[in-house]
Amino acid sequence: MFIQTLLSTAALVLLTELGDKTMVTALCLSAQSRRPRLVLLVSLLALLVASFIAVVIGSVLSTTLPLFILVALSAGMFILLGIATLLRSEDDVVCAATQPQGAMEMFSLVLFSELGDKSEIAIIALASTSGFPLAVLVGAMIGFLVVNSVGVLAGDRAAAQLPARFIKYVTGAVFIIFGVLTLLGMV
């Protein structure tokens, strides 16, 4: 169950973040600063902080609310996130006009772009229902590592090859499927 939780969290974060504002932020920061290693390191540290916060919130919820309520809330969040993703316009994500110079500015930009994001909400939901908060945290970081590596290292070329509409539909469908599977007790 630990490995299943880790892998499903990694896959969910990977799909959620492909083409999302966090990936685009890393892409833009890398293109602007021309320091891809620094951008990747700082981005991952910011995402670790955001994911840790989400796992703590999910773990606290798991000890304060009955399981059936958590399952229903988690399923509802996944389904709503899926619908919101499907309804989102492709124009919602653009490169910021600002050009952060230092690591702390980059860290803040990535951290605040992730707080309250759909992947953070998904991490909260998974941590509250899985019983394996460490697997959720590690899985989230694996997903973030893959996505941000693509964003940082491939830059504009990778973004041009990934059709935003396709990514949006796949991500939305994955959220709805995770919601239904959560309701059925399969996740």
The 8 nearest C-alpha neighbors of each residue, nearest first, counted from 0:
[[1, 3, 2, 4, 131, 5, 129, 130],
 [2, 0, 4, 3, 134, 5, 131, 130],
 [3, 1, 5, 4, 0, 6, 134, 7],
 [2, 4, 0, 6, 5, 1, 7, 8],
 [5, 3, 1, 7, 2, 6, 8, 134],
 [4, 6, 138, 134, 2, 8, 3, 135],
 [7, 5, 9, 3, 8, 4, 2, 138],
 [6, 8, 10, 4, 9, 5, 3, 11],
 [7, 9, 138, 11, 5, 6, 10, 139],
 [10, 8, 138, 142, 139, 6, 12, 7],
 [11, 9, 13, 7, 8, 12, 6, 14],
 [10, 12, 8, 14, 13, 9, 15, 7],
 [13, 11, 15, 142, 9, 14, 10, 139],
 [12, 14, 142, 10, 11, 16, 15, 9],
 [15, 13, 11, 17, 12, 16, 170, 10],
 [16, 14, 12, 13, 170, 17, 11, 118],
 [15, 17, 19, 13, 14, 12, 18, 22],
 [18, 16, 14, 19, 15, 13, 146, 22],
 [17, 19, 22, 16, 23, 163, 20, 166],
 [20, 18, 16, 17, 22, 21, 23, 15],
 [19, 21, 23, 22, 92, 24, 18, 112],
 [22, 20, 24, 23, 19, 25, 112, 109],
 [23, 21, 25, 24, 150, 20, 19, 147],
 [22, 24, 26, 20, 25, 21, 27, 19],
 [25, 23, 21, 27, 22, 26, 20, 28],
 [26, 24, 28, 22, 23, 27, 151, 150],
 [25, 27, 150, 23, 151, 29, 154, 24],
 [28, 26, 30, 24, 29, 25, 94, 31],
 [29, 27, 31, 25, 30, 26, 32, 24],
 [28, 30, 35, 26, 33, 32, 27, 31],
 [29, 31, 27, 33, 28, 32, 26, 154],
 [32, 30, 28, 29, 33, 27, 98, 99],
 [31, 33, 34, 29, 30, 28, 100, 98],
 [32, 34, 29, 30, 31, 35, 28, 38],
 [35, 33, 32, 37, 36, 29, 38, 30],
 [34, 36, 29, 38, 37, 151, 33, 39],
 [37, 35, 39, 38, 34, 40, 151, 29],
 [36, 38, 40, 39, 35, 34, 41, 102],
 [37, 39, 35, 41, 36, 40, 42, 29],
 [40, 38, 42, 36, 37, 41, 35, 43],
 [41, 39, 37, 43, 42, 38, 36, 44],
 [40, 42, 44, 38, 43, 106, 39, 37],
 [43, 41, 39, 45, 44, 40, 38, 109],
 [42, 44, 46, 40, 45, 41, 47, 39],
 [45, 43, 47, 41, 46, 42, 40, 48],
 [44, 46, 110, 42, 48, 47, 43, 106],
 [45, 47, 43, 49, 48, 44, 50, 42],
 [48, 46, 44, 50, 45, 49, 51, 43],
 [47, 49, 51, 45, 46, 50, 52, 44],
 [50, 48, 46, 52, 47, 51, 114, 53],
 [51, 49, 53, 47, 52, 48, 46, 54],
 [50, 52, 54, 48, 53, 49, 47, 55],
 [51, 53, 55, 49, 50, 54, 56, 48],
 [52, 54, 123, 50, 56, 51, 55, 122],
 [55, 53, 57, 51, 126, 56, 52, 123],
 [56, 54, 58, 52, 57, 53, 59, 51],
 [55, 57, 53, 59, 54, 58, 60, 52],
 [58, 56, 127, 123, 126, 54, 60, 55],
 [57, 59, 55, 61, 127, 60, 56, 126],
 [60, 58, 56, 62, 61, 57, 55, 63],
 [59, 61, 57, 63, 58, 62, 64, 127],
 [60, 62, 127, 58, 59, 63, 64, 57],
 [63, 61, 59, 60, 64, 58, 65, 127],
 [62, 64, 60, 61, 59, 65, 58, 66],
 [63, 65, 61, 60, 62, 66, 69, 68],
 [66, 64, 68, 67, 69, 63, 61, 62],
 [65, 67, 69, 68, 70, 64, 61, 128],
 [66, 68, 70, 69, 65, 71, 64, 72],
 [69, 67, 71, 66, 70, 65, 72, 64],
 [70, 68, 66, 72, 67, 71, 73, 65],
 [69, 71, 67, 73, 68, 72, 74, 66],
 [70, 72, 68, 74, 69, 73, 75, 67],
 [73, 71, 75, 69, 74, 70, 68, 76],
 [74, 72, 124, 76, 70, 75, 71, 69],
 [75, 73, 178, 71, 77, 181, 76, 72],
 [74, 76, 72, 78, 73, 77, 71, 79],
 [77, 75, 73, 79, 74, 78, 80, 72],
 [76, 78, 178, 174, 80, 74, 75, 79],
 [77, 79, 175, 81, 178, 75, 80, 76],
 [80, 78, 82, 76, 81, 77, 75, 83],
 [81, 79, 83, 77, 78, 82, 76, 84],
 [82, 80, 171, 174, 78, 175, 84, 79],
 [81, 83, 79, 85, 84, 80, 171, 86],
 [84, 82, 80, 86, 85, 81, 87, 79],
 [85, 83, 171, 81, 87, 82, 86, 80],
 [84, 86, 82, 171, 83, 87, 168, 167],
 [85, 87, 83, 84, 82, 88, 81, 171],
 [88, 86, 84, 85, 83, 89, 91, 167],
 [87, 89, 90, 91, 86, 85, 84, 92],
 [90, 88, 91, 163, 87, 92, 164, 167],
 [89, 91, 88, 92, 93, 87, 163, 164],
 [92, 90, 89, 88, 93, 87, 20, 19],
 [93, 91, 90, 20, 89, 94, 19, 23],
 [94, 92, 95, 91, 90, 23, 20, 24],
 [95, 93, 27, 96, 24, 23, 92, 26],
 [94, 96, 97, 93, 27, 24, 98, 28],
 [97, 95, 94, 98, 93, 27, 99, 31],
 [98, 96, 95, 99, 94, 31, 100, 28],
 [97, 99, 100, 31, 96, 28, 95, 32],
 [100, 98, 104, 105, 101, 97, 28, 32],
 [99, 101, 98, 104, 32, 102, 105, 103],
 [102, 100, 104, 103, 99, 105, 106, 32],
 [101, 103, 105, 104, 106, 41, 100, 37],
 [104, 102, 106, 105, 101, 107, 41, 108],
 [103, 105, 107, 101, 106, 102, 99, 108],
 [104, 106, 102, 108, 103, 107, 99, 109],
 [105, 107, 103, 109, 45, 104, 41, 108],
 [108, 106, 110, 104, 105, 109, 111, 103],
 [107, 109, 105, 111, 106, 110, 112, 104],
 [108, 110, 112, 106, 107, 111, 42, 45],
 [111, 109, 45, 107, 113, 112, 108, 106],
 [110, 112, 114, 113, 108, 109, 107, 115],
 [111, 113, 109, 110, 114, 108, 21, 20],
 [112, 114, 116, 110, 111, 115, 109, 21],
 [115, 113, 111, 116, 112, 49, 110, 119],
 [114, 116, 119, 113, 120, 117, 112, 118],
 [117, 115, 113, 119, 114, 118, 120, 112],
 [116, 118, 120, 119, 121, 115, 80, 15],
 [119, 117, 121, 120, 116, 12, 15, 122],
 [120, 118, 122, 116, 121, 117, 53, 115],
 [119, 121, 117, 123, 118, 122, 124, 116],
 [120, 122, 118, 124, 119, 123, 117, 125],
 [123, 121, 119, 125, 120, 124, 53, 126],
 [124, 122, 57, 53, 120, 126, 121, 125],
 [125, 123, 73, 121, 127, 122, 126, 57],
 [124, 126, 122, 128, 127, 123, 129, 121],
 [127, 125, 57, 132, 123, 54, 124, 129],
 [128, 126, 57, 61, 58, 124, 125, 60],
 [127, 129, 125, 126, 130, 124, 70, 69],
 [130, 128, 131, 126, 125, 127, 4, 132],
 [129, 131, 128, 132, 126, 127, 58, 61],
 [130, 132, 129, 134, 133, 1, 135, 126],
 [133, 131, 135, 126, 134, 54, 130, 136],
 [134, 132, 136, 135, 131, 137, 54, 5],
 [135, 133, 5, 137, 131, 132, 136, 138],
 [134, 136, 132, 138, 133, 5, 137, 8],
 [135, 137, 133, 139, 134, 138, 132, 140],
 [138, 136, 140, 134, 139, 135, 133, 141],
 [139, 137, 9, 5, 8, 141, 135, 140],
 [140, 138, 9, 142, 136, 137, 141, 8],
 [139, 141, 143, 137, 142, 138, 144, 136],
 [142, 140, 144, 138, 139, 143, 9, 137],
 [143, 141, 9, 13, 12, 139, 145, 140],
 [142, 144, 140, 146, 141, 145, 147, 139],
 [145, 143, 141, 147, 142, 146, 148, 140],
 [144, 146, 148, 142, 143, 147, 141, 149],
 [147, 145, 143, 149, 148, 144, 13, 17],
 [146, 148, 150, 149, 144, 22, 145, 143],
 [149, 147, 151, 145, 150, 146, 152, 144],
 [148, 150, 146, 147, 153, 152, 151, 145],
 [151, 149, 26, 147, 154, 148, 22, 153],
 [150, 152, 26, 148, 29, 154, 149, 35],
 [153, 151, 149, 154, 148, 150, 35, 29],
 [152, 154, 157, 149, 150, 151, 156, 155],
 [155, 153, 26, 150, 156, 151, 152, 157],
 [154, 156, 158, 157, 159, 153, 26, 150],
 [155, 157, 159, 158, 154, 153, 160, 161],
 [158, 156, 160, 153, 159, 155, 154, 161],
 [157, 159, 155, 161, 160, 156, 154, 18],
 [158, 160, 156, 157, 161, 155, 162, 163],
 [161, 159, 157, 158, 162, 156, 155, 163],
 [162, 160, 158, 159, 163, 157, 166, 18],
 [163, 161, 165, 164, 160, 166, 159, 158],
 [162, 164, 166, 165, 167, 161, 89, 18],
 [163, 165, 167, 166, 162, 168, 89, 169],
 [166, 164, 168, 167, 162, 163, 169, 161],
 [167, 165, 163, 169, 164, 168, 170, 162],
 [166, 168, 164, 170, 165, 169, 163, 171],
 [169, 167, 171, 165, 170, 166, 85, 172],
 [168, 170, 172, 166, 171, 167, 173, 165],
 [171, 169, 173, 167, 172, 168, 15, 14],
 [172, 170, 81, 84, 168, 85, 174, 173],
 [171, 173, 175, 169, 174, 170, 168, 81],
 [172, 174, 176, 170, 171, 175, 177, 169],
 [175, 173, 81, 77, 177, 171, 176, 172],
 [174, 176, 78, 178, 81, 172, 177, 173],
 [175, 177, 173, 179, 178, 174, 180, 172],
 [178, 176, 180, 174, 175, 179, 181, 173],
 [179, 177, 74, 77, 175, 78, 181, 176],
 [178, 180, 182, 176, 181, 177, 175, 183],
 [181, 179, 183, 177, 185, 182, 178, 186],
 [182, 180, 184, 186, 178, 74, 179, 183],
 [181, 183, 179, 180, 184, 74, 178, 71],
 [182, 184, 180, 181, 185, 179, 186, 178],
 [185, 183, 181, 182, 186, 180, 70, 179],
 [184, 186, 180, 183, 181, 182, 179, 177],
 [185, 181, 184, 180, 177, 129, 183, 4]]
